[in-house]
Amino acid sequence: MSLSLHELHHGLGARFGELNGAEIVADYGDWPAEHAALRAGAGVIDLSFRSRICLTGADRARFLHGQVTNDVKKLRAGEGCYAAVTTAKGKMESDLNIFALADELLLDFEPGLTEKISARLEKFIVADDVQIVDVAPHYGLLSVQGPKAEDVVRSLNLFPEIPAKLLASMKISDATLGEIYLANNPRLGTSGFDLFVPDNSLGAVADKLIAAAKQIGGRATGWTALEAARIEAGIPRFGADMDETNIPLECGIESRAITYTKGCYIGQEVINRIHSIGHVNRELRGLRLADDLKVLPARGDKLFFNGKEIGHVTSTVKSPSLNANVALSYVRREANQIGSELMLRTAAGESPAKIVELPFLK
């Protein structure tokens, strides 16, 4: 599925790629400069390829509350939370950003999963007054990320206030641009805002954001730079560092995604039991890899400790900020302490890997 702003990006020199069946902008010809903007200024990213569905109906909050790991019932309009959808066995099906709007719940998640997550939710709608609507064809998603993201958003002069709380949102109705939702969503551990924009105004708002970003030394930014900054920040991504083989407690998202004081939800029994035992058998860890690697390891490449296989690599990048090769990985308990020296085995041979603290960049 191609981006509705394909021509706009093409005009900016974009090189395109694909993620889970969706078209993405890989870069605009200079991904290290785009990465530098995300780290020190602000980058504008078209995330319209991500999945977006809305839940409407009087029972929407109570229903979703019983489907996800976080507390949806307590959200007032303009508030939000991060959560996971899990199976009855506690395995991840997706992670979600949930925004409570005045008359609906907006769910933002990884591309290519709309059908799967909608079907999963539909399965549990019995007599509930809940409707599931795919809103991606009607609303695009533009994101401004980086320490100066708020300056960029303010300079648009569209929003009377900027949501201060994490995943808080607000709506404006503009005579020309229509209804735009602004949400506080730092996707890289610094500062960041998502703008949900009507599709027919997407190009105009993208132009304004990119122009505003350029004023403070920022720029339009693609996926390659975004992924590099995400890995540096130690933030796992569903489809890369989390999938259907993981339970949320392994993934480093427990404090953000799970509440242990809410009522029943699908998978709660397993997750609560593991929580009360006090540990999981493997956890997400950061690795500092050898500096002289010719090829970065692939997802799934194995890690060894004292000759025994104890984990695998998920995401890797040659970090521009650190000038070092780093990776996210899963490592079993017996070897996942900070400072542990592991052996990485790839198609190119063996090399050392050391467990370091996350995030890689403080």
Buried (B, 14 or more C-beta within 10 A) or exposed (E): EEBBBBEBBEEBEBBBBBBEEBBBBBBBEEBEBBBBBBBBBBBBBBBBBBBBBBBBBEBBBBBBBBBBBBBBEEBEEBBBBBBBBBBEEBBBBBBBBBBBBEEBBBBBBBBBBBEBBBEBBEEEBEEBEBEBBEBBEEBBBBBBBBBBBBBBBBBBEBBEEBBEEBBBBBBBEEEEBBEBBBBBBBBBBBBBBBBBBBBEBBBEBBEBBBEBBBEBEBBBBBBBBBBBBBBBBBBBBBBBBBBEEBBBBBBBBBEBBBBEEBEEBBBBEBBEEBBEEEEBEBBBBBBBBEEEBEEBBEBEBBBBBEEEEBBBBBBBBBBBBEEBBBBBBBBBEEBBEEEBEBBBBBEEEEBEBBBBEBBBBE
